[in-house]
Amino acid sequence: MANVSAVLPEGAPSPTYHPWVRLRPWVTRAVKEAEAAVGLGPGEPPSWFTTALDAKPERSSIDVEGCTVRYRTWGDPRRPALVLIHGGGAHSGWWDHVAPLLSRQHYVIAPDLSGHGDSGRRPEYALETWSREALAVGTAHDADARPLIVGHSMGGWVAATTAVHHGPDIEGIVTIDTPLRDRAPEGGRMDNRGRKPAGYRSRTEIISRFRPIPTQDEVLPFVADHIAAESVRRQDGRWFWKFDPWVFALSDNSFVSTDQEPLEEIFAAMRCRTGYILCERGIVPVEMAQLIESVLQLRGPFIQLAVAGHHPMLDQPLSLVATLRTLLEMWSIT
């Protein structure tokens, strides 16, 4: 499970984007041409996807404040560290087909935040705790590493919290379709948050019920199949989603910034590089997107990911990879 992003309807005035965004039409066109050239049959996963999954991650764990946090890594640990943070209710496997495509230049690390995936559970959850987990896995291989953190949806809140509280210890953050003036959409739309789940009778049944939260119209079936299979566990003869329902019990005060001034203060408090990726067909309202762009100004790039839903790793993974590669490369030479 995870979240959705901003819708810019046809005819809506386009914001004035950061100069780097001029790269976007070229990147998007190149990705579309590459995808069209594959010529896949119905339901057949493309070679880039199967090749990415063949690059099996190394699986590790670390204790963070009394809780086991598990994480996956790809690439050479001597390269700059890049931490990928999943959304609420999701897990590190959401990055399985994305991380290998970023590992040529980075040591890619994808944790299961506590209460998610195969990590342990806590009596209660907080963005500050998750931010310390992100920093811990990003420096587990090298205490002197200054990781760059990419967070999707609720994971963007974790990245932002890390930037505020640990800015000098990281290289920068990129938030993907995170509604920075609202609570993470996963939590706000889970009617059963905090309740004990009843489970499902079979693995087939629970996987058939897999849906991203919030939902989106377009999902690549081969990506969804892989993520769904990684999202379930068996306990006492029943099948359950791996996440702890109590991760959605965070108070609204954990997320909400009520007006422009606090949002400006949040960005000003981030003592590291900051970038923002807006999904064109996500859930971030136009007004909020424009506010985030305005507050960012020259602090960092504001990039719109064309025709992407809130979960770009589900419908536009290659566009997401191309955008991240471009942004990270620009940062590496400036």
Number of C-alpha atoms within 10 A of each C-alpha: 23 25 31 30 29 24 21 21 11 7 6 9 9 11 14 12 16 17 11 14 18 11 13 18 12 10 19 20 12 14 19 13 10 12 14 9 9 11 10 12 8 6 9 10 14 14 11 14 18 12 13 15 16 12 15 13 19 11 13 13 17 16 14 17 11 10 16 20 26 23 26 23 25 23 21 14 16 11 14 17 28 28 27 28 31 28 30 24 28 29 28 26 23 26 21 24 25 20 29 24 22 19 20 13 16 23 23 30 29 29 30 29 33 26 28 26 26 23 22 19 20 16 7 12 17 15 19 18 17 23 23 18 26 28 21 18 27 29 19 13 13 12 9 10 19 19 25 26 30 25 23 29 28 30 30 27 27 30 33 30 21 28 27 20 15 17 20 14 18 22 20 25 27 25 26 30 33 32 26 24 19 17 22 29 23 24 25 17 14 15 9 13 18 14 12 10 13 9 16 17 13 13 15 11 11 20 21 11 10 17 14 20 22 21 17 20 7 14 19 14 14 15 18 19 13 15 23 21 16 19 24 19 17 15 9 6 10 14 21 21 23 20 26 21 19 20 23 24 17 19 12 13 10 14 17 16 17 12 10 15 10 13 19 16 12 17 19 14 15 21 17 21 18 24 19 23 20 28 29 23 24 25 23 25 14 18 12 16 27 17 19 21 23 17 19 20 14 12 16 20 21 27 24 23 26 18 18 27 29 33 31 29 23 22 21 23 20 23 23 24 20 18 21 16 15 16 19 19 12 11 13 8 6 5
